[in-house]
Amino acid sequence: MNKEGKSAGSIKRFEVDSVIVSAIRDASVEYKVSPFVIFIAAYYVFLYKYTNQKELILGVPVANRQQMDTERLIGCIANTLPLKADIDHQETSVAFMRKISEIVREAQDHEELPFDKLVDLLNVTRSLTNNPVFQSMFVYQRKEQSTLRLDKCLLQPYEVETGTSKFDLSLSLLDTPERIEGFFEYSTIFEEETINRMINSYLQILSEMILSPNERLGEIKAITPIEESYLLGEKSCKYPKEGNIHERFAEQVKKFPNRTAIVYGTEEITYAELDQESNRMANYLRKNGVGRETRVAILQDRSISYIISILGVLKAGGTYIPLDPEQPESRLLYIIEDSRCNIVISHAKFKNTFSLGGNYKSIIYEEDPWNLEGSGGNSMDVYPEQVAYIIYTSGSTGKPKGVLNTHHNVRRLFGAPRNILHFLKMMLGHFFIHWLLTLQFGRYGELCFTEGNL
């Protein structure tokens, strides 16, 4: 990233189908929301589908010319509004669009507050690796005409690509009487084919929200019918049958030892450092009885320590079981008892939160001396059919049931055609798959977390 906060990047252009454009204009009148609201609402849902984060903040540039004194003033006095939206998967598309419309109106009341002043008031820590407050921008412009004639001169826009990107991902749309064009500006942490799929996903979501306005957000599909056919197994794929999860991670450590693997707030850790820390955890777990398919639950906030703990369990030959701190105590107790968990690794702040029963050993991440162990790798031999992790269902139709996933089942994701890897991660939607696919393909870049929106 250069001094201006920009990193290497590119843009990918697209055009919204005329049928959808017509439907959007009609929906705008029917639901009393602007086309801008419809487009940004679809972008929120798009990001929700890709990240599984229900609390999202987008940066939106505004002209900042609401006063008559500044309306005809020459120069750029634009400002940026951060718009925060909470996603409720039970909410319908039309209800969500109306909610976004209200959020936009409330934000416009404070349009004159400079963004830099807001950052100072929020006391946000500034970093060269992340933009403050938001990491994605949405730009929407309306133009009555795309060309301008001055006497005998015809002026028209000239597309310029700078080869940089100020944000990891941003979406820009230009609404003209003839068409609606758009482009994704993206950092090189994304590959071009990934952005091509993102364009298809965004347009698919936009279409569903307009054509099925009473559909719940959780039911909206972010993949096209062709992509869905791949996921349903209608195309043959060959999967590797050998190896385990942490061996694949070790391959990336050798290739990219100094590359940043995880960013959490102001903390960062490289692939090599992550490998060493997880080795220490694995060695400590072995000393505490963890062996082949020993079941180890992890009760932690999502953080770098969470990843270290998961990798440590896998390297020690154990089976990882996630415990969500936000879930009711009764559910956590049930999972521990039903899974016959041997060890629970938790953050210190949770050790007195739950009066957990059962015959298990408790390891407190901040207090136990696991970090005094050697950092050398000595992973236990793990067979492809060994259980890597157990995920429990919601229990909406009865008691929660544990779903066992083997190393082979996870590793076959890595052998799947590249055009469906992204959608596997997106549809599975689980934190384990999200970080796993990122770390297993070191070339895809950083896995970033931000506090409060995990």
VOPAGU-2260 file (C-alpha; in pm, 1 decimal, decimal comma):
REM VOPAGU-2260
SITE   aa  ch    i         X         Y         Z
SITE  MET   A    0       0,0       0,0       0,0
SITE  ASN   A    1     141,7     341,0     -99,9
SITE  LYS   A    2     141,2     666,1      96,3
SITE  GLU   A    3    -203,6     756,1     -38,4
SITE  GLY   A    4    -351,2     441,4     113,6
SITE  LYS   A    5    -384,1     266,9    -221,3
SITE  SER   A    6    -272,3     -82,7    -314,0
SITE  ALA   A    7    -227,9    -252,9    -647,9
SITE  GLY   A    8    -564,1    -320,7    -805,5
SITE  SER   A    9    -779,7    -325,7   -1114,5
SITE  ILE   A   10   -1137,6    -274,5   -1230,7
SITE  LYS   A   11   -1392,8    -498,3   -1400,3
SITE  ARG   A   12   -1682,3    -341,7   -1589,0
SITE  PHE   A   13   -2034,4    -472,0   -1647,5
SITE  GLU   A   14   -2378,1    -354,1   -1758,0
SITE  VAL   A   15   -2711,1    -418,7   -1587,0
SITE  ASP   A   16   -2961,4    -596,7   -1811,8
SITE  SER   A   17   -3223,2    -360,1   -1956,3
SITE  VAL   A   18   -3508,8    -578,7   -1826,9
SITE  ILE   A   19   -3376,4    -549,9   -1470,8
SITE  VAL   A   20   -3320,4    -176,6   -1514,1
SITE  SER   A   21   -3684,6    -134,5   -1615,8
SITE  ALA   A   22   -3798,2    -345,8   -1317,9
SITE  ILE   A   23   -3584,3    -134,1   -1083,0
SITE  ARG   A   24   -3738,4     189,1   -1208,5
SITE  ASP   A   25   -4087,8      45,4   -1158,3
SITE  ALA   A   26   -4001,0     -87,8    -811,1
SITE  SER   A   27   -3858,5     250,8    -716,1
SITE  VAL   A   28   -4196,8     412,5    -778,1
SITE  GLU   A   29   -4401,4     130,1    -623,8
SITE  TYR   A   30   -4201,8     100,3    -300,4
SITE  LYS   A   31   -4119,5     473,0    -274,6
SITE  VAL   A   32   -3744,1     416,6    -258,3
SITE  SER   A   33   -3479,5     556,6    -491,3
SITE  PRO   A   34   -3284,4     339,4    -739,5
SITE  PHE   A   35   -2976,4     423,2    -530,9
SITE  VAL   A   36   -3137,8     253,4    -230,0
SITE  ILE   A   37   -3222,2     -57,1    -434,3
SITE  PHE   A   38   -2868,1     -91,1    -567,5
SITE  ILE   A   39   -2696,4     -36,3    -232,9
SITE  ALA   A   40   -2941,0    -271,5     -57,5
SITE  ALA   A   41   -2842,7    -543,6    -305,3
SITE  TYR   A   42   -2475,9    -469,9    -234,5
SITE  TYR   A   43   -2533,4    -511,5     139,5
SITE  VAL   A   44   -2695,9    -849,7      76,8
SITE  PHE   A   45   -2412,5    -940,8    -160,9
SITE  LEU   A   46   -2152,5    -871,1     110,8
SITE  TYR   A   47   -2363,2   -1057,3     367,2
SITE  LYS   A   48   -2374,4   -1366,6     145,4
SITE  TYR   A   49   -1998,5   -1358,4      89,5
SITE  THR   A   50   -1886,2   -1278,3     444,4
SITE  ASN   A   51   -2172,5   -1408,2     662,6
SITE  GLN   A   52   -2141,0   -1083,2     860,5
SITE  LYS   A   53   -2472,8    -935,5     968,7
SITE  GLU   A   54   -2337,4    -593,3    1063,7
SITE  LEU   A   55   -2193,0    -408,1     764,4
SITE  ILE   A   56   -2063,3     -54,5     709,0
SITE  LEU   A   57   -2022,2      94,9     362,3
SITE  GLY   A   58   -1861,3     421,2     264,7
SITE  VAL   A   59   -2073,5     635,8      31,8
SITE  PRO   A   60   -1937,6     956,1    -127,4
SITE  VAL   A   61   -2172,2    1257,5    -136,2
SITE  ALA   A   62   -2145,8    1586,9    -324,5
SITE  ASN   A   63   -2179,0    1787,1      -0,7
SITE  ARG   A   64   -2357,7    2069,7    -185,7
SITE  GLN   A   65   -2687,1    2081,9       3,0
SITE  GLN   A   66   -2652,8    2458,0      71,8
SITE  MET   A   67   -2730,9    2717,3    -194,9
SITE  ASP   A   68   -2396,3    2886,5    -127,1
SITE  THR   A   69   -2205,1    2575,5    -230,4
SITE  GLU   A   70   -2432,5    2447,0    -505,3
SITE  ARG   A   71   -2250,6    2634,2    -784,8
SITE  LEU   A   72   -1910,7    2649,0    -617,7
SITE  ILE   A   73   -1623,6    2530,3    -839,0
SITE  GLY   A   74   -1406,4    2254,3    -696,1
SITE  CYS   A   75   -1436,8    1925,9    -513,0
SITE  ILE   A   76   -1593,0    1952,7    -168,1
SITE  ALA   A   77   -1720,5    1593,4    -155,1
SITE  ASN   A   78   -1752,8    1406,5     172,1
SITE  THR   A   79   -1790,9    1038,8     266,1
SITE  LEU   A   80   -2082,3     900,2     466,3
SITE  PRO   A   81   -2040,8     567,6     648,6
SITE  LEU   A   82   -2372,9     382,3     629,6
SITE  LYS   A   83   -2425,8      98,9     875,3
SITE  ALA   A   84   -2685,7    -172,5     813,2
SITE  ASP   A   85   -2784,7    -477,9    1016,0
SITE  ILE   A   86   -2890,2    -782,8     815,2
SITE  ASP   A   87   -3183,9    -991,4     937,0
SITE  HIS   A   88   -3209,7   -1304,2     723,3
SITE  GLN   A   89   -3581,4   -1328,7     809,3
SITE  GLU   A   90   -3651,3    -982,4     666,3
SITE  THR   A   91   -3805,4    -952,0     320,1
SITE  SER   A   92   -3629,9    -772,1      36,8
SITE  VAL   A   93   -3882,8    -489,2      21,4
SITE  ALA   A   94   -3871,3    -437,1     399,1
SITE  PHE   A   95   -3492,0    -427,0     387,2
SITE  MET   A   96   -3493,4    -170,8     105,4
SITE  ARG   A   97   -3726,8      52,1     304,6
SITE  LYS   A   98   -3502,2      17,9     608,4
SITE  ILE   A   99   -3199,1     118,9     401,2
SITE  SER   A  100   -3394,6     417,6     268,4
SITE  GLU   A  101   -3452,3     535,4     625,3
SITE  ILE   A  102   -3083,3     483,1     712,7
SITE  VAL   A  103   -2981,0     695,7     414,4
SITE  ARG   A  104   -3219,2     978,6     511,0
SITE  GLU   A  105   -3087,5     982,7     867,1
SITE  ALA   A  106   -2727,1     988,7     744,5
SITE  GLN   A  107   -2797,4    1278,4     509,7
SITE  ASP   A  108   -2897,3    1490,2     809,7
SITE  HIS   A  109   -2531,5    1476,4     916,6
SITE  GLU   A  110   -2381,7    1502,2     569,8
SITE  GLU   A  111   -2176,3    1812,0     651,9
SITE  LEU   A  112   -1971,3    1641,8     924,1
SITE  PRO   A  113   -1627,3    1575,2     766,3
SITE  PHE   A  114   -1536,6    1208,0     761,5
SITE  ASP   A  115   -1192,8    1273,2     915,4
SITE  LYS   A  116   -1363,7    1451,2    1204,7
SITE  LEU   A  117   -1588,3    1149,1    1254,0
SITE  VAL   A  118   -1286,8     917,0    1264,9
SITE  ASP   A  119   -1129,8    1136,8    1534,0
SITE  LEU   A  120   -1451,8    1140,6    1737,9
SITE  LEU   A  121   -1478,9     762,3    1718,0
SITE  ASN   A  122   -1114,8     732,5    1827,4
SITE  VAL   A  123   -1054,1     472,2    1558,6
SITE  THR   A  124    -700,6     339,1    1536,4
SITE  ARG   A  125    -559,4     420,5    1195,2
SITE  SER   A  126    -358,8     156,4    1009,8
SITE  LEU   A  127    -173,6     138,9     680,2
SITE  THR   A  128    -329,2    -203,5     612,3
SITE  ASN   A  129    -695,4    -111,2     664,9
SITE  ASN   A  130    -912,3     193,9     606,2
SITE  PRO   A  131   -1083,7     330,6     917,6
SITE  VAL   A  132   -1454,3     255,4     981,8
SITE  PHE   A  133   -1522,3      74,4     652,5
SITE  GLN   A  134   -1333,9    -138,6     399,0
SITE  SER   A  135   -1575,8    -123,8     106,5
SITE  MET   A  136   -1726,4     169,5     -81,0
SITE  PHE   A  137   -2042,9     208,4    -287,0
SITE  VAL   A  138   -2058,2     484,4    -549,8
SITE  TYR   A  139   -2376,1     578,1    -738,8
SITE  GLN   A  140   -2398,7     858,8    -993,2
SITE  ARG   A  141   -2684,2     979,2   -1210,3
SITE  LYS   A  142   -2618,8    1163,8   -1533,3
SITE  GLU   A  143   -2884,7    1302,4   -1762,5
SITE  GLN   A  144   -2638,9    1289,8   -2049,7
SITE  SER   A  145   -2312,5    1105,7   -2101,9
SITE  THR   A  146   -2169,7    1359,2   -2349,6
SITE  LEU   A  147   -2137,8    1738,8   -2355,4
SITE  ARG   A  148   -2121,2    1962,7   -2660,9
SITE  LEU   A  149   -1941,8    2298,6   -2642,1
SITE  ASP   A  150   -1975,8    2483,7   -2971,7
SITE  LYS   A  151   -1808,3    2246,7   -3219,1
SITE  CYS   A  152   -1643,2    2029,9   -2954,5
SITE  LEU   A  153   -1802,7    1706,0   -2834,6
SITE  LEU   A  154   -1683,5    1602,6   -2487,8
SITE  GLN   A  155   -1730,2    1247,6   -2369,0
SITE  PRO   A  156   -1593,8    1043,9   -2076,0
SITE  TYR   A  157   -1258,3     873,2   -2116,0
SITE  GLU   A  158   -1206,9     559,7   -1911,2
SITE  VAL   A  159    -882,0     562,8   -1716,3
SITE  GLU   A  160    -744,4     271,3   -1518,5
SITE  THR   A  161    -489,3     365,7   -1253,2
SITE  GLY   A  162    -386,0      11,7   -1163,4
SITE  THR   A  163    -458,5      85,4    -796,1
SITE  SER   A  164    -743,5      30,3    -551,3
SITE  LYS   A  165    -806,4     235,8    -238,1
SITE  PHE   A  166   -1026,8     -35,6     -87,2
SITE  ASP   A  167   -1027,8    -413,1     -92,5
SITE  LEU   A  168   -1350,5    -399,1    -291,4
SITE  SER   A  169   -1579,2    -121,2    -408,9
SITE  LEU   A  170   -1875,8    -101,4    -644,0
SITE  SER   A  171   -1950,5     197,0    -868,1
SITE  LEU   A  172   -2264,3     247,4   -1076,6
SITE  LEU   A  173   -2342,6     509,6   -1340,7
SITE  ASP   A  174   -2715,2     560,0   -1409,2
SITE  THR   A  175   -2789,1     725,8   -1744,7
SITE  PRO   A  176   -3114,4     744,0   -1944,6
SITE  GLU   A  177   -2974,1     488,4   -2189,8
SITE  ARG   A  178   -2831,8     226,3   -1952,9
SITE  ILE   A  179   -2685,4     151,7   -1610,6
SITE  GLU   A  180   -2319,6      60,3   -1614,6
SITE  GLY   A  181   -2100,8     -45,4   -1327,4
SITE  PHE   A  182   -1760,0    -168,2   -1228,2
SITE  PHE   A  183   -1592,8    -338,0    -936,4
SITE  GLU   A  184   -1263,9    -183,2    -827,4
SITE  TYR   A  185   -1067,7    -447,1    -642,7
SITE  SER   A  186    -736,2    -509,2    -475,3
SITE  THR   A  187    -507,6    -777,1    -613,8
SITE  ILE   A  188    -590,8    -998,0    -313,5
SITE  PHE   A  189    -874,1   -1101,0    -548,0
SITE  GLU   A  190    -820,1   -1274,9    -878,8
SITE  GLU   A  191    -998,1   -1162,3   -1194,4
SITE  GLU   A  192   -1207,6   -1479,1   -1220,1
SITE  THR   A  193   -1326,2   -1424,2    -861,3
SITE  ILE   A  194   -1446,0   -1075,1    -953,3
SITE  ASN   A  195   -1624,6   -1217,2   -1259,3
SITE  ARG   A  196   -1817,3   -1447,2   -1027,4
SITE  MET   A  197   -1886,6   -1157,9    -790,1
SITE  ILE   A  198   -2042,3    -959,2   -1074,1
SITE  ASN   A  199   -2270,2   -1253,7   -1156,3
SITE  SER   A  200   -2355,7   -1290,3    -786,7
SITE  TYR   A  201   -2441,6    -922,8    -742,4
SITE  LEU   A  202   -2663,2    -918,6   -1052,2
SITE  GLN   A  203   -2831,4   -1241,3    -939,4
SITE  ILE   A  204   -2906,7   -1093,0    -595,5
SITE  LEU   A  205   -3027,1    -766,9    -750,6
SITE  SER   A  206   -3263,1    -958,4    -980,4
SITE  GLU   A  207   -3407,7   -1172,1    -700,6
SITE  MET   A  208   -3467,3    -873,3    -474,0
SITE  ILE   A  209   -3658,4    -692,7    -746,8
SITE  LEU   A  210   -3846,4    -983,5    -902,2
SITE  SER   A  211   -3928,4   -1151,3    -568,3
SITE  PRO   A  212   -3966,2    -858,8    -325,5
SITE  ASN   A  213   -4137,6   -1067,5     -55,6
SITE  GLU   A  214   -3861,5   -1328,0     -48,3
SITE  ARG   A  215   -3660,3   -1338,3     275,1
SITE  LEU   A  216   -3297,5   -1229,6     258,7
SITE  GLY   A  217   -3182,7   -1568,3     386,4
SITE  GLU   A  218   -3358,0   -1739,4      94,0
SITE  ILE   A  219   -3197,7   -1527,5    -178,5
SITE  LYS   A  220   -2953,6   -1723,2    -390,7
SITE  ALA   A  221   -2621,7   -1561,8    -472,6
SITE  ILE   A  222   -2535,1   -1808,1    -747,0
SITE  THR   A  223   -2665,1   -1856,3   -1098,0
SITE  PRO   A  224   -2845,6   -2176,8   -1203,2
SITE  ILE   A  225   -2533,2   -2295,0   -1386,9
SITE  GLU   A  226   -2317,6   -2254,1   -1077,4
SITE  GLU   A  227   -2583,6   -2425,1    -868,3
SITE  SER   A  228   -2571,3   -2726,9   -1096,4
SITE  TYR   A  229   -2198,9   -2760,8   -1024,0
SITE  LEU   A  230   -2261,3   -2748,9    -650,1
SITE  LEU   A  231   -2531,8   -3013,1    -675,3
SITE  GLY   A  232   -2286,6   -3250,8    -833,4
SITE  GLU   A  233   -2414,0   -3241,4   -1188,0
SITE  LYS   A  234   -2058,0   -3194,9   -1312,0
SITE  SER   A  235   -1795,9   -3454,2   -1232,4
SITE  CYS   A  236   -1499,0   -3353,0   -1018,4
SITE  LYS   A  237   -1190,0   -3543,3    -912,0
SITE  TYR   A  238   -1082,9   -3498,3    -551,9
SITE  PRO   A  239    -750,8   -3584,6    -387,2
SITE  LYS   A  240    -785,6   -3872,2    -141,7
SITE  GLU   A  241    -451,1   -3836,7      33,2
SITE  GLY   A  242    -324,2   -3594,5     296,6
SITE  ASN   A  243    -486,8   -3388,8     568,8
SITE  ILE   A  244    -580,1   -3028,6     634,9
SITE  HIS   A  245    -272,7   -2908,2     822,8
SITE  GLU   A  246     -37,6   -3066,3     567,1
SITE  ARG   A  247    -192,2   -2841,8     304,4
SITE  PHE   A  248    -141,9   -2545,6     536,1
SITE  ALA   A  249     224,2   -2648,2     582,6
SITE  GLU   A  250     270,6   -2631,6     204,4
SITE  GLN   A  251     160,4   -2267,2     206,6
SITE  VAL   A  252     394,7   -2191,0     498,3
SITE  LYS   A  253     688,1   -2312,4     288,1
SITE  LYS   A  254     576,9   -2103,8     -10,1
SITE  PHE   A  255     484,1   -1782,3     173,4
SITE  PRO   A  256     650,1   -1781,8     518,9
SITE  ASN   A  257     658,9   -1401,1     551,9
SITE  ARG   A  258     321,6   -1326,8     396,7
SITE  THR   A  259      54,4   -1190,2     631,3
SITE  ALA   A  260    -192,1   -1467,9     710,2
SITE  ILE   A  261    -434,7   -1292,8     947,3
SITE  VAL   A  262    -514,9    -933,3    1039,3
SITE  TYR   A  263    -724,0    -870,7    1352,7
SITE  GLY   A  264    -760,6    -506,4    1453,6
SITE  THR   A  265    -402,3    -384,6    1490,8
SITE  GLU   A  266    -264,1    -738,6    1524,6
SITE  GLU   A  267    -104,4    -928,9    1240,0
SITE  ILE   A  268      55,4   -1270,1    1207,6
SITE  THR   A  269     249,2   -1424,9     920,1
SITE  TYR   A  270     219,3   -1780,0     791,9
SITE  ALA   A  271     548,3   -1876,2     957,8
SITE  GLU   A  272     447,6   -1724,3    1292,4
SITE  LEU   A  273     106,9   -1889,7    1277,8
SITE  ASP   A  274     274,6   -2223,6    1206,2
SITE  GLN   A  275     510,7   -2187,1    1503,7
SITE  GLU   A  276     239,1   -2077,2    1749,5
SITE  SER   A  277       5,4   -2358,3    1644,9
SITE  ASN   A  278     295,4   -2605,4    1685,5
SITE  ARG   A  279     336,8   -2487,5    2045,9
SITE  MET   A  280     -33,4   -2537,1    2107,6
SITE  ALA   A  281     -23,3   -2883,2    1947,6
SITE  ASN   A  282     274,0   -2989,4    2163,3
SITE  TYR   A  283      95,9   -2868,8    2477,3
SITE  LEU   A  284    -224,4   -3049,7    2382,1
SITE  ARG   A  285     -34,2   -3375,4    2329,4
SITE  LYS   A  286     108,6   -3343,9    2679,6
SITE  ASN   A  287    -249,0   -3311,0    2802,4
SITE  GLY   A  288    -365,3   -3627,6    2636,1
SITE  VAL   A  289    -480,8   -3516,2    2293,6
SITE  GLY   A  290    -429,6   -3784,5    2032,0
SITE  ARG   A  291    -606,6   -3929,4    1731,8
SITE  GLU   A  292    -967,3   -3798,3    1719,7
SITE  THR   A  293    -957,5   -3665,5    2076,7
SITE  ARG   A  294   -1246,6   -3421,1    2086,2
SITE  VAL   A  295   -1145,2   -3066,9    2178,4
SITE  ALA   A  296   -1402,6   -2786,9    2203,3
SITE  ILE   A  297   -1300,6   -2423,2    2156,6
SITE  LEU   A  298   -1491,3   -2148,0    2337,6
SITE  GLN   A  299   -1335,2   -1826,1    2209,6
SITE  ASP   A  300   -1416,6   -1508,5    2023,8
SITE  ARG   A  301   -1304,1   -1515,7    1664,5
SITE  SER   A  302    -947,6   -1393,3    1672,4
SITE  ILE   A  303    -591,5   -1491,7    1591,6
SITE  SER   A  304    -587,1   -1708,1    1903,8
SITE  TYR   A  305    -890,3   -1894,5    1770,1
SITE  ILE   A  306    -701,4   -1991,5    1454,3
SITE  ILE   A  307    -394,6   -2093,5    1656,4
SITE  SER   A  308    -613,5   -2315,9    1873,3
SITE  ILE   A  309    -786,8   -2482,8    1578,0
SITE  LEU   A  310    -460,2   -2557,6    1397,8
SITE  GLY   A  311    -309,8   -2682,4    1724,2
SITE  VAL   A  312    -595,2   -2929,4    1768,9
SITE  LEU   A  313    -563,1   -3058,3    1412,0
SITE  LYS   A  314    -184,6   -3092,3    1432,2
SITE  ALA   A  315    -216,9   -3286,8    1758,9
SITE  GLY   A  316    -447,7   -3529,6    1576,1
SITE  GLY   A  317    -761,8   -3411,3    1755,2
SITE  THR   A  318   -1113,0   -3321,5    1641,2
SITE  TYR   A  319   -1221,8   -2958,9    1668,5
SITE  ILE   A  320   -1567,9   -2868,7    1804,7
SITE  PRO   A  321   -1673,8   -2500,0    1790,7
SITE  LEU   A  322   -1861,9   -2347,2    2084,7
SITE  ASP   A  323   -2023,2   -2010,9    2015,9
SITE  PRO   A  324   -2007,3   -1783,7    2327,3
SITE  GLU   A  325   -2329,2   -1614,0    2217,5
SITE  GLN   A  326   -2527,8   -1939,3    2230,0
SITE  PRO   A  327   -2736,9   -2029,3    2539,6
SITE  GLU   A  328   -2563,6   -2216,8    2818,5
SITE  SER   A  329   -2800,0   -2510,2    2774,2
SITE  ARG   A  330   -2686,9   -2558,8    2413,6
SITE  LEU   A  331   -2317,9   -2544,6    2509,9
SITE  LEU   A  332   -2373,9   -2799,1    2785,4
SITE  TYR   A  333   -2557,5   -3027,2    2546,6
SITE  ILE   A  334   -2279,1   -3010,1    2284,3
SITE  ILE   A  335   -2008,7   -3085,7    2541,9
SITE  GLU   A  336   -2199,4   -3381,3    2682,6
SITE  ASP   A  337   -2324,8   -3520,3    2352,2
SITE  SER   A  338   -1984,9   -3496,5    2182,5
SITE  ARG   A  339   -1810,3   -3650,8    2483,2
SITE  CYS   A  340   -1563,8   -3365,8    2471,0
SITE  ASN   A  341   -1226,6   -3430,4    2640,8
SITE  ILE   A  342   -1084,4   -3077,2    2655,1
SITE  VAL   A  343   -1222,9   -2722,4    2631,3
SITE  ILE   A  344    -990,0   -2439,2    2523,6
SITE  SER   A  345   -1140,9   -2104,3    2622,3
SITE  HIS   A  346   -1054,2   -1739,8    2663,9
SITE  ALA   A  347   -1007,1   -1626,7    3023,5
SITE  LYS   A  348   -1320,5   -1412,0    3016,2
SITE  PHE   A  349   -1534,5   -1721,4    2958,6
SITE  LYS   A  350   -1396,1   -1945,6    3231,5
SITE  ASN   A  351   -1654,2   -1827,8    3484,5
SITE  THR   A  352   -1930,2   -1747,5    3238,5
SITE  PHE   A  353   -2066,9   -2099,8    3217,3
SITE  SER   A  354   -2094,5   -2355,1    3494,8
SITE  LEU   A  355   -2009,0   -2627,1    3247,5
SITE  GLY   A  356   -2043,9   -2981,5    3367,7
SITE  GLY   A  357   -1893,8   -3302,3    3236,6
SITE  ASN   A  358   -1567,3   -3484,0    3265,3
SITE  TYR   A  359   -1329,7   -3267,2    3065,9
SITE  LYS   A  360   -1008,2   -3069,3    3115,2
SITE  SER   A  361   -1016,4   -2690,0    3087,7
SITE  ILE   A  362    -733,0   -2501,6    2916,4
SITE  ILE   A  363    -734,9   -2121,8    2948,2
SITE  TYR   A  364    -562,1   -1970,9    2644,6
SITE  GLU   A  365    -417,1   -1668,1    2826,2
SITE  GLU   A  366    -315,5   -1854,8    3143,9
SITE  ASP   A  367    -195,7   -2204,7    3056,9
SITE  PRO   A  368     177,7   -2226,5    2968,5
SITE  TRP   A  369     125,1   -2364,7    2617,1
SITE  ASN   A  370     334,9   -2083,2    2466,7
SITE  LEU   A  371     641,9   -2213,3    2652,2
SITE  GLU   A  372     641,8   -2528,6    2441,4
SITE  GLY   A  373     880,3   -2575,2    2151,1
SITE  SER   A  374     774,5   -2436,9    1813,5
SITE  GLY   A  375     907,6   -2729,6    1612,9
SITE  GLY   A  376     659,4   -2919,8    1402,5
SITE  ASN   A  377     590,2   -3281,3    1489,5
SITE  SER   A  378     236,3   -3340,7    1364,8
SITE  MET   A  379      75,8   -3674,9    1439,1
SITE  ASP   A  380       1,4   -3896,3    1141,3
SITE  VAL   A  381    -356,6   -3817,1    1048,0
SITE  TYR   A  382    -547,9   -4034,3     804,9
SITE  PRO   A  383    -784,7   -3885,3     544,0
SITE  GLU   A  384   -1089,0   -4054,4     698,4
SITE  GLN   A  385   -1021,6   -3915,1    1046,1
SITE  VAL   A  386   -1279,1   -3667,4    1175,5
SITE  ALA   A  387   -1142,8   -3311,6    1150,5
SITE  TYR   A  388   -1430,9   -3121,8    1310,6
SITE  ILE   A  389   -1787,6   -3162,6    1433,5
SITE  ILE   A  390   -2054,8   -2899,6    1372,6
SITE  TYR   A  391   -2389,4   -2914,3    1551,2
SITE  THR   A  392   -2714,3   -2831,8    1374,0
SITE  SER   A  393   -2947,0   -2560,3    1502,6
SITE  GLY   A  394   -3182,1   -2814,6    1655,7
SITE  SER   A  395   -3487,5   -2637,4    1512,9
SITE  THR   A  396   -3656,7   -2973,0    1449,7
SITE  GLY   A  397   -3546,7   -3135,2    1774,3
SITE  LYS   A  398   -3219,3   -3180,1    1957,4
SITE  PRO   A  399   -2903,2   -3050,9    1784,1
SITE  LYS   A  400   -2717,8   -3320,1    1593,3
SITE  GLY   A  401   -2343,4   -3336,5    1543,2
SITE  VAL   A  402   -2226,4   -3349,3    1180,6
SITE  LEU   A  403   -1886,5   -3517,4    1139,7
SITE  ASN   A  404   -1651,1   -3392,0     868,2
SITE  THR   A  405   -1334,7   -3582,4     779,3
SITE  HIS   A  406   -1003,6   -3444,4     656,1
SITE  HIS   A  407   -1078,8   -3600,2     317,8
SITE  ASN   A  408   -1416,2   -3426,8     290,7
SITE  VAL   A  409   -1254,4   -3091,6     361,9
SITE  ARG   A  410    -951,1   -3148,0     141,1
SITE  ARG   A  411   -1164,1   -3233,0    -157,2
SITE  LEU   A  412   -1270,5   -2866,8    -154,3
SITE  PHE   A  413    -911,2   -2785,8    -248,5
SITE  GLY   A  414    -930,2   -3018,6    -547,7
SITE  ALA   A  415   -1262,1   -2885,4    -669,8
SITE  PRO   A  416   -1266,7   -2680,9    -991,1
SITE  ARG   A  417   -1162,7   -2322,5    -918,4
SITE  ASN   A  418   -1491,1   -2191,5   -1056,3
SITE  ILE   A  419   -1685,2   -2343,9    -763,5
SITE  LEU   A  420   -1435,7   -2308,1    -476,6
SITE  HIS   A  421   -1558,2   -1961,8    -395,3
SITE  PHE   A  422   -1922,8   -2067,9    -389,4
SITE  LEU   A  423   -1849,8   -2364,0    -163,7
SITE  LYS   A  424   -1708,3   -2122,1      90,7
SITE  MET   A  425   -1992,8   -1879,4      46,3
SITE  MET   A  426   -2272,5   -2134,9      76,3
SITE  LEU   A  427   -2121,8   -2329,1     366,7
SITE  GLY   A  428   -2096,4   -1996,2     543,7
SITE  HIS   A  429   -1909,9   -2134,9     845,1
SITE  PHE   A  430   -1611,4   -1959,4     998,1
SITE  PHE   A  431   -1406,8   -2280,3     981,3
SITE  ILE   A  432   -1446,5   -2309,0     604,9
SITE  HIS   A  433   -1389,0   -1934,8     559,5
SITE  TRP   A  434   -1047,3   -1921,5     724,5
SITE  LEU   A  435    -953,6   -2268,5     604,4
SITE  LEU   A  436    -995,1   -2196,2     234,6
SITE  THR   A  437    -806,9   -1869,2     274,4
SITE  LEU   A  438    -507,0   -2019,0     454,8
SITE  GLN   A  439    -495,2   -2328,8     234,5
SITE  PHE   A  440    -453,7   -2105,6     -73,2
SITE  GLY   A  441    -188,0   -1864,8      53,7
SITE  ARG   A  442    -183,0   -1677,9    -273,1
SITE  TYR   A  443    -535,1   -1547,4    -211,3
SITE  GLY   A  444    -408,0   -1301,7      47,5
SITE  GLU   A  445    -505,8   -1195,6     396,5
SITE  LEU   A  446    -792,3   -1309,6     612,3
SITE  CYS   A  447    -913,9    -999,1     794,3
SITE  PHE   A  448   -1132,2    -973,6    1103,6
SITE  THR   A  449   -1273,6    -660,3    1260,1
SITE  GLU   A  450   -1405,1    -643,7    1613,4
SITE  GLY   A  451   -1779,4    -630,2    1652,4
SITE  ASN   A  452   -1880,6    -767,0    1312,3
SITE  LEU   A  453   -1781,1   -1128,7    1332,5
